Amino acid sequence: MKNKIRLVCAYALSGILLSLTGACRENYTPKPRCYMRIDLPEKAYRTFDTTGYPASFRLPAYAEFVPVRPKAPQRNTLWADIAFPDLNAAIYCSFVFRPDLDSCITSTLFFIQRHMSKATGVDEWEINRPGQEKYGYLYHIKGSDVASPYQFYLTDSNRYFVRGSFSIRCTPDNDSLAPVIDFVKTDIDTLIESWEWKDR
């Protein structure tokens, strides 16, 4: 019986050694890390100007403005998504009428702070256009695991407050998603630059 066990062990050990030596190749070259190919649409814009919303702005032709009905609506707030179906991404927007500015700005900074545990840094740009009654900030939250790399808010400092949060609907890996993030950043810049309050 002991001889049989030794024989089985010897065969098993021989098989393992043969498979290990067969697995080694002299000309092995590690393959470079690769990312999925992302086809981006050609830049084109149209003017968004819809009754019920406080501003007009340039909207990408490849994006859709989708009003959102929340389960618990608030009397002075509207929600909408600027959806990019081909990129599986969206800018989530809230429009507040007759805002408490301190509360709105604090809420925006709270949402940005929630991403800081994954962030490597934050860049911010002030928006200060007194002639257009357009004030606010654009934030770039940097880091490969950040779920919302761009957030912004705009206000006329009196009647309206708008907050936007850009997100891609997938597990964050902003190194591989950089082309989409950079592409939509241009659209966010265009939206902010072209933003005009109604009934000024």
FILORO-869244 format. One record per residue: residue in one letter; x, z, y of N, C-alpha, C, O in turn; chain; residue number from 1. Coordinates in steps of 0.02 Angstrom, whole numbers, plus 50000, padded with zeros to 5 digits. Atoms other than C-alpha are relative to their C-alpha. Layout:
<recs>
> kolro/n.u/n.w/n.v/ca.u/ca.w/ca.v/c.u/c.w/c.v/o.u/o.w/o.v/kemi/donu
> A/X/Z/Y/X/Z/Y/X/Z/Y/X/Z/Y/A/NUM
...
</recs>
This chain:
<recs>
> kolro/n.u/n.w/n.v/ca.u/ca.w/ca.v/c.u/c.w/c.v/o.u/o.w/o.v/kemi/donu
> M/50042/50000/49940/50000/50000/50000/50043/50000/50063/50028/49965/50111/A/1
> K/49956/49997/49943/50142/50044/50119/50034/49933/50012/50044/49912/50069/A/2
> N/49969/50067/49993/50224/49876/50083/49953/49950/50032/49975/49909/50072/A/3
> K/50049/50046/49970/50063/49784/50128/49994/50013/50076/49991/49966/50115/A/4
> I/50005/49983/49928/50051/49877/50294/50061/49975/50037/50056/49947/50091/A/5
> R/49939/50024/49969/50233/49839/50332/50000/49924/50007/50021/49896/50058/A/6
> L/50002/50073/49999/50205/49656/50288/49953/49975/50056/49969/49928/50092/A/7
> V/50048/50019/49948/50051/49644/50402/50031/50013/50070/50024/49971/50115/A/8
> C/49968/49984/49936/50147/49730/50544/50055/49949/50016/50063/49928/50073/A/9
> A/49946/50048/49989/50294/49611/50519/49971/49932/50022/49998/49900/50068/A/10
> Y/50031/50063/49980/50179/49458/50528/49972/50004/50072/49980/49957/50111/A/11
> A/50027/49992/49933/50092/49526/50683/50055/49999/50053/50048/49967/50105/A/12
> L/49945/49999/49953/50257/49562/50770/50032/49932/50008/50050/49912/50063/A/13
> S/49973/50068/49997/50322/49388/50725/49955/49955/50042/49979/49914/50082/A/14
> G/50047/50040/49961/50164/49310/50797/50005/50014/50075/50003/49968/50116/A/15
> I/49994/49982/49929/50182/49406/50960/50064/49972/50029/50063/49944/50084/A/16
> L/49936/50026/49975/50365/49359/50977/49999/49925/50009/50024/49898/50058/A/17
> L/50004/50073/49995/50329/49176/50943/49957/49979/50061/49975/49932/50096/A/18
> S/50042/50018/49943/50188/49172/51072/50035/50014/50066/50026/49978/50115/A/19
> L/49964/49985/49938/50299/49255/51202/50055/49948/50014/50064/49927/50072/A/20
> T/49947/50050/49989/50443/49133/51175/49970/49932/50015/49999/49893/50053/A/21
> G/50032/50064/49986/50322/48986/51176/49971/49997/50070/49962/49943/50098/A/22
> A/50030/49998/49933/50249/49043/51342/50051/49988/50055/50033/49970/50111/A/23
> C/49948/50008/49949/50415/49033/51432/50019/49926/50007/50031/49892/49958/A/24
> R/49980/50069/49986/50454/48866/51514/50056/50001/50050/50058/50042/50095/A/25
> E/49943/50002/49955/50613/48820/51600/49982/49974/50069/50010/49997/50118/A/26
> N/50015/50033/49937/50534/48714/51738/49935/50026/50033/49900/49987/50066/A/27
> Y/50062/49973/49970/50391/48830/51792/50008/50006/50075/50057/50034/50100/A/28
> T/50001/49994/49927/50348/48816/51977/49934/50033/50019/49880/50007/50002/A/29
> P/50063/49969/49979/50220/48936/52053/49961/49954/50047/49990/49921/50090/A/30
> K/50043/50043/49958/50073/48847/52133/49987/50035/50067/49976/50096/50068/A/31
> P/50015/49968/49935/50045/48877/52320/49928/50021/50004/49884/49992/49971/A/32
> R/50068/49977/49989/49892/48972/52375/49963/49945/50038/49990/49916/50085/A/33
> C/50037/50053/49965/49756/48852/52429/49932/50027/50022/49908/50078/49997/A/34
> Y/50065/49980/49974/49593/48864/52524/49952/49941/49991/49972/49883/49984/A/35
> M/50050/50052/50008/49430/48770/52508/50001/49953/50060/50018/49973/50116/A/36
> R/50004/50048/49945/49408/48614/52611/49934/50011/50037/49881/50017/50007/A/37
> I/50059/49990/49958/49288/48637/52756/49993/49939/50045/50036/49925/50087/A/38
> D/50013/50058/49957/49212/48482/52836/49960/50024/50061/49904/50049/50054/A/39
> L/50032/49978/49938/49169/48520/53017/49965/49942/50034/49993/49887/50036/A/40
> P/50035/50055/49966/49040/48418/53113/50033/49982/50066/50074/50020/50093/A/41
> E/49974/50022/49936/49081/48320/53269/49965/50038/50056/49905/50050/50053/A/42
> K/50029/49961/49945/49056/48418/53430/49949/49959/50040/49963/49903/50061/A/43
> A/50053/50030/49960/48893/48375/53519/49952/50056/50020/49942/50104/49982/A/44
> Y/50042/49947/49974/48773/48479/53624/49934/49972/50028/49929/49914/50046/A/45
> R/50065/50015/49968/48593/48480/53687/49981/50062/50040/50007/50116/50028/A/46
> T/50021/49943/49958/48508/48591/53816/49943/50037/49967/49893/50007/49947/A/47
> F/50054/49957/50025/48406/48737/53752/49964/50029/50060/49995/50061/50103/A/48
> D/50040/49974/49945/48265/48782/53871/49929/50008/49974/49888/49962/49979/A/49
> T/50064/49988/50033/48115/48860/53784/49962/50056/50034/49991/50107/50052/A/50
> T/50043/49949/49969/47969/48957/53858/50005/50065/49960/50005/50065/49899/A/51
> G/49997/49935/50032/47980/49142/53823/50069/50030/49998/50077/50091/49991/A/52
> Y/49931/49975/49999/48169/49155/53829/50027/49995/50071/50010/49949/50107/A/53
> P/49984/49993/49929/48255/49205/53991/50053/49954/50027/50070/49958/50086/A/54
> A/49945/50041/49977/48391/49073/54000/50000/49932/49967/49970/49922/49914/A/55
> S/49985/50064/50032/48441/48895/53966/50075/49997/49989/50114/50028/50026/A/56
> F/49929/50006/50015/48608/48847/53890/50011/49941/49955/49964/49913/49927/A/57
> R/49983/50055/50044/48699/48713/53792/50007/50026/49929/50046/50071/49915/A/58
> L/50002/49980/50070/48665/48728/53607/50031/49944/49958/50017/49885/49971/A/59
> P/49971/50054/50042/48766/48634/53473/49946/49959/49966/49895/49986/49944/A/60
> A/50048/50044/50032/48674/48484/53403/49992/50015/49925/49941/49999/49896/A/61
> Y/50000/49984/50072/48717/48544/53226/49977/50071/49987/49983/50096/49931/A/62
> A/50026/49932/50007/48641/48717/53258/49925/50001/50011/49898/49956/50043/A/63
> E/50072/49992/49992/48461/48777/53251/49986/50067/50034/50016/50117/50016/A/64
> F/50022/49939/49968/48379/48905/53364/49939/50025/49961/49887/49992/49961/A/65
> V/50053/49975/50044/48272/49013/53249/49975/50067/50025/50010/50118/50019/A/66
> P/50028/49935/49980/48157/49148/53323/49991/50044/49939/49972/50021/49885/A/67
> V/50005/49952/50055/48156/49305/53215/49947/50051/50017/49947/50081/50071/A/68
> R/50052/49949/49990/48004/49418/53195/50020/50063/49961/50018/50063/49900/A/69
> P/49979/49940/50036/48065/49594/53155/49940/50037/49970/49883/50027/49991/A/70
> K/50054/49961/50031/47965/49712/53044/49969/50049/50049/49909/50061/50048/A/71
> A/50026/49954/49949/47950/49834/53188/50017/49973/50069/50067/49992/50099/A/72
> P/49985/50031/49935/47939/49731/53349/50002/50051/50056/49967/50101/50055/A/73
> Q/49996/49959/49940/47987/49809/53514/49970/49961/50059/49978/49901/50062/A/74
> R/50038/50032/49946/47886/49772/53671/50044/49958/50046/50022/49906/50069/A/75
> N/49959/50035/49950/48032/49717/53780/50060/49964/49969/50109/49950/50005/A/76
> T/49942/50032/50033/48149/49634/53651/49978/49942/49956/49929/49948/49919/A/77
> L/50008/50057/50045/48155/49464/53566/50064/49991/49961/50118/50005/49985/A/78
> W/49942/50015/50042/48270/49416/53423/49998/49927/49981/49945/49896/49974/A/79
> A/49993/50070/50023/48334/49245/53372/50069/49990/49970/50116/50025/49987/A/80
> D/49936/50019/50030/48471/49168/53267/50018/49930/50023/49975/49885/50024/A/81
> I/49974/50067/49991/48577/49021/53318/50036/49985/49934/50093/50006/49924/A/82
> A/49976/50011/50069/48603/48958/53140/50040/49936/49995/50023/49885/50025/A/83
> F/49959/50057/50016/48738/48840/53080/49994/49988/49925/50036/50011/49886/A/84
> P/50014/50006/50072/48665/48786/52911/50058/49971/49960/50072/49995/49905/A/85
> D/49946/50032/50038/48811/48674/52859/50062/50045/49995/50104/50034/49951/A/86
> L/49942/49955/50000/48936/48814/52897/49983/50068/49971/50026/50112/49965/A/87
> N/50023/49936/50028/48832/48955/52821/50016/50057/50048/50040/50110/50028/A/88
> A/49982/49952/49948/48852/49049/52985/49943/50005/50051/49898/49963/50052/A/89
> A/50051/49991/49949/48747/49115/53129/50025/50045/50056/50069/50087/50045/A/90
> I/49992/49952/49944/48752/49198/53300/49933/50037/50004/49882/50007/50020/A/91
> Y/50060/49959/49998/48626/49340/53293/49991/50026/50071/50035/50059/50098/A/92
> C/50011/49985/49929/48548/49366/53464/49941/50047/50010/49891/50044/49974/A/93
> S/50057/49959/49977/48439/49498/53546/49994/49991/50076/50044/49994/50112/A/94
> F/50016/50010/49930/48356/49470/53715/49959/50059/50024/49903/50070/50000/A/95
> V/50034/49941/49976/48307/49628/53809/49976/49988/50072/50015/49968/50115/A/96
> F/50030/50008/49934/48188/49619/53958/49995/50069/50034/49978/50118/50002/A/97
> R/49999/49937/49962/48198/49753/54096/50041/50053/49963/50015/50106/49945/A/98
> P/49959/49956/50042/48345/49836/54006/50023/50063/50035/50028/50066/50096/A/99
> D/49961/49943/49979/48420/50007/54022/50073/49980/49985/50096/49985/49928/A/100
> L/49934/50031/50010/48594/49934/54049/50050/50047/49965/50087/50026/49921/A/101
> D/49953/49953/50032/48691/50091/54003/49988/50004/49925/50035/50003/49885/A/102
> S/50018/49995/50071/48598/50105/53838/50019/49936/49963/50045/49939/49907/A/103
> C/49984/50064/50032/48619/49918/53799/50075/49991/49990/50097/49968/49937/A/104
> I/49927/50008/50005/48806/49917/53835/50029/50050/49949/50073/50032/49910/A/105
> T/49977/49951/50049/48832/50078/53736/49985/49977/49929/50026/49985/49884/A/106
> S/50019/50026/50066/48738/50001/53589/50046/49944/49978/50066/49940/49920/A/107
> T/49954/50056/50016/48847/49844/53598/50068/50027/49980/50097/50005/49930/A/108
> L/49934/49971/50016/49007/49947/53600/49999/50038/49934/50049/50040/49899/A/109
> F/50008/49967/50065/48941/50048/53452/50007/49949/49943/50041/49962/49894/A/110
> F/49996/50051/50052/48918/49888/53350/50072/49974/49993/50094/49960/49937/A/111
> I/49931/50022/50003/49094/49832/53395/50043/50053/49966/50086/50037/49926/A/112
> Q/49961/49945/50030/49164/50003/53348/49991/50003/49925/50038/50023/49890/A/113
> R/50011/49999/50072/49086/49987/53175/50047/49953/49962/50059/49963/49903/A/114
> H/49954/50047/50032/49205/49843/53139/50073/50021/50006/50117/49990/49976/A/115
> M/49931/49984/49984/49361/49933/53198/50040/50024/49939/50101/50018/49938/A/116
> S/49963/49977/50059/49404/50008/53027/50033/49942/49964/50083/49951/49929/A/117
> K/49972/50060/50032/49439/49829/52966/50042/49959/50049/50074/49911/50028/A/118
> A/49969/50042/49949/49511/49764/53130/50075/50014/50007/50098/50070/49994/A/119
> T/49929/49992/49983/49693/49735/53175/50009/50001/50076/50064/50012/50101/A/120
> G/49997/49999/49927/49652/49724/53361/49937/49968/50029/49898/49937/49994/A/121
> V/50058/50029/49965/49524/49671/53491/50025/49969/50065/50060/50001/50104/A/122
> D/49990/50032/49935/49539/49545/53632/49933/50000/50035/49881/49991/50004/A/123
> E/50062/50003/49963/49410/49551/53770/50009/49960/50064/50062/49963/50096/A/124
> W/50000/50040/49939/49367/49434/53913/49940/50020/50041/49884/50020/50016/A/125
> E/50055/49983/49956/49264/49487/54061/49966/49937/50026/49999/49888/50041/A/126
> I/50040/50054/49970/49124/49372/54122/49973/50027/50065/49932/50073/50066/A/127
> N/50019/49974/49935/49100/49397/54308/49986/49941/50047/50032/49916/50080/A/128
> R/50020/50056/49959/49003/49260/54399/49944/50022/50047/49886/50008/50034/A/129
> P/50052/49975/49954/48912/49341/54547/49953/49945/50026/49894/49956/50034/A/130
> G/50041/50055/49975/48851/49171/54611/49947/49978/49951/49896/49949/49971/A/131
> Q/50049/50017/50052/48760/49145/54445/49964/50061/49973/49924/50056/49926/A/132
> E/50027/49937/50025/48711/49327/54421/50014/50006/49925/49969/50024/49886/A/133
> K/49981/50000/50071/48805/49319/54256/50060/50046/49990/50115/50033/50015/A/134
> Y/49948/49950/50011/48905/49469/54198/50001/50018/49925/49950/50012/49891/A/135
> G/49997/49979/50070/48966/49529/54029/50070/49999/49973/50119/49998/50011/A/136
> Y/49935/50002/50035/49106/49527/53901/49994/49960/49936/49941/49958/49905/A/137
> L/49992/50032/50065/49163/49423/53754/50055/50036/49963/50109/50047/49991/A/138
> Y/49952/49963/50040/49253/49516/53615/50021/49960/49939/49979/49932/49903/A/139
> H/49973/50029/50062/49366/49443/53480/50028/50058/49959/50079/50088/49977/A/140
> I/49978/49946/50045/49382/49570/53339/50043/49969/49946/50017/49933/49903/A/141
> K/49952/50033/50044/49538/49519/53243/50009/50038/49935/50003/50099/49932/A/142
> G/49988/49970/50065/49572/49549/53059/49969/49957/49946/49916/49928/49955/A/143
> S/50023/50045/50053/49552/49456/52894/49936/50024/49966/49902/49984/49934/A/144
> D/50059/49973/50034/49412/49572/52832/49943/50017/50048/49895/50051/50028/A/145
> V/50051/49983/49950/49308/49583/52992/49939/49955/49989/49944/49894/49985/A/146
> A/50061/50038/50015/49127/49532/52961/49973/49961/50060/49941/49909/50051/A/147
> S/50025/50033/49940/49088/49483/53142/50058/49993/50050/50069/50037/50091/A/148
> P/49939/50006/49958/49243/49414/53230/49987/49989/50074/50031/50003/50115/A/149
> Y/50015/50009/49929/49155/49371/53395/49933/50033/50017/49883/50024/49982/A/150
> Q/50061/49970/49974/49028/49473/53492/50002/49994/50076/50056/49994/50106/A/151
> F/50002/50006/49927/48969/49457/53671/49935/50030/50026/49887/50039/49989/A/152
> Y/50063/49985/49967/48842/49516/53795/50001/49969/50070/50053/49961/50101/A/153
> L/50011/50028/49933/48772/49440/53955/49942/50036/50033/49894/50055/49999/A/154
> T/50055/49969/49963/48663/49517/54090/50000/49973/50072/50052/49951/50098/A/155
> D/50003/50014/49928/48602/49479/54265/50003/50065/50039/49995/50065/50100/A/156
> S/49993/49931/49974/48625/49668/54295/49934/50031/50022/49933/50084/50053/A/157
> N/50064/49975/49976/48439/49690/54325/49943/49987/49950/49915/50033/49921/A/158
> R/50060/50017/50039/48306/49595/54227/50012/49988/49926/49968/50001/49885/A/159
> Y/49988/50023/50068/48390/49535/54067/50067/50025/49972/50115/50035/50009/A/160
> F/49939/49984/50036/48520/49585/53938/49998/49962/49934/49948/49967/49898/A/161
> V/49997/50039/50063/48573/49472/53793/50064/50019/49963/50118/50021/49992/A/162
> R/49942/49986/50043/48687/49519/53649/50004/49950/49944/49953/49932/49915/A/163
> G/49989/50047/50054/48762/49398/53523/50054/50024/49953/50104/50052/49975/A/164
> S/49951/49980/50051/48855/49431/53361/50008/49943/49950/49960/49925/49916/A/165
> F/49987/50057/50045/48936/49290/53262/50023/50026/49932/50064/50071/49927/A/166
> S/49982/49979/50068/48948/49307/53073/49994/49940/49953/49952/49896/49962/A/167
> I/50004/50050/50053/48981/49197/52922/49972/50034/49938/49994/50089/49920/A/168
> R/50035/49967/50055/48869/49233/52773/50038/49993/49935/50018/49955/49890/A/169
> C/49961/49998/50062/49001/49264/52640/50048/50060/50006/50053/50091/50058/A/170
> T/49952/49946/49998/49131/49393/52593/50055/49983/50050/50084/49929/50047/A/171
> P/49951/50016/49948/49249/49406/52742/50069/49985/49971/50096/50025/49932/A/172
> D/49930/50018/50013/49417/49318/52720/50018/49953/50057/50021/49892/50049/A/173
> N/49995/50039/49939/49451/49262/52896/50062/49956/50004/50068/49914/50048/A/174
> D/49943/50045/50003/49618/49183/52850/49976/49931/49976/49992/49880/50006/A/175
> S/50024/50064/50026/49530/49049/52746/49943/49972/50041/49931/49912/50041/A/176
> L/50057/50022/49959/49380/49043/52864/50020/49984/50072/49977/49969/50113/A/177
> A/49976/50010/49931/49489/49021/53020/49975/49935/50031/49957/49935/50090/A/178
> P/50025/50062/49968/49437/48837/53046/49928/50007/50024/49912/49981/50078/A/179
> V/50070/49991/49980/49252/48887/53052/49996/50047/50060/49959/50034/50108/A/180
> I/50001/49950/49946/49286/49038/53164/50023/49967/50066/49991/49976/50117/A/181
> D/49975/50033/49940/49389/48934/53287/49950/49947/50026/49941/49938/50086/A/182
> F/50048/50052/49982/49259/48794/53283/49941/50030/50038/49920/50003/50089/A/183
> V/50059/49969/49968/49113/48910/53327/50020/50036/50064/49979/50043/50109/A/184
> K/49977/49968/49938/49218/49002/53457/49992/49952/50059/49972/49973/50114/A/185
> T/50010/50050/49948/49215/48840/53559/49926/49996/50020/49910/49988/50078/A/186
> D/50072/50003/49986/49025/48838/53543/49976/50062/50038/49933/50058/50081/A/187
> I/50017/49939/49964/49013/49019/53601/50024/49995/50073/49988/50013/50119/A/188
> D/49975/50010/49931/49123/48978/53752/49955/49953/50039/49940/49966/50098/A/189
> T/50044/50049/49967/49011/48828/53792/49933/50033/50017/49906/50022/50071/A/190
> L/50063/49965/49987/48854/48935/53775/50006/50045/50061/49963/50044/50105/A/191
> I/49991/49953/49944/48922/49067/53894/50011/49963/50065/49982/49981/50117/A/192
> E/49985/50038/49939/48989/48940/54019/49938/49966/50028/49930/49961/50089/A/193
> S/50059/50038/49978/48825/48843/54025/49939/50044/50011/49886/50019/50032/A/194
> W/50058/49955/49996/48711/48996/54027/49973/50004/50071/50010/50016/50118/A/195
> E/50034/49995/49935/48584/48995/54170/49937/50039/49991/49894/50022/49950/A/196
> W/50061/49961/50001/48453/49127/54200/49943/49960/50031/49953/49924/50080/A/197
> K/50059/50032/49971/48278/49062/54233/49973/50043/50057/49984/50104/50059/A/198
> D/50033/49965/49944/48184/49109/54392/50048/50043/50039/50031/50100/50058/A/199
> R/49952/49962/49959/48339/49165/54486/49977/50001/50072/50010/50030/50115/A/200
</recs>
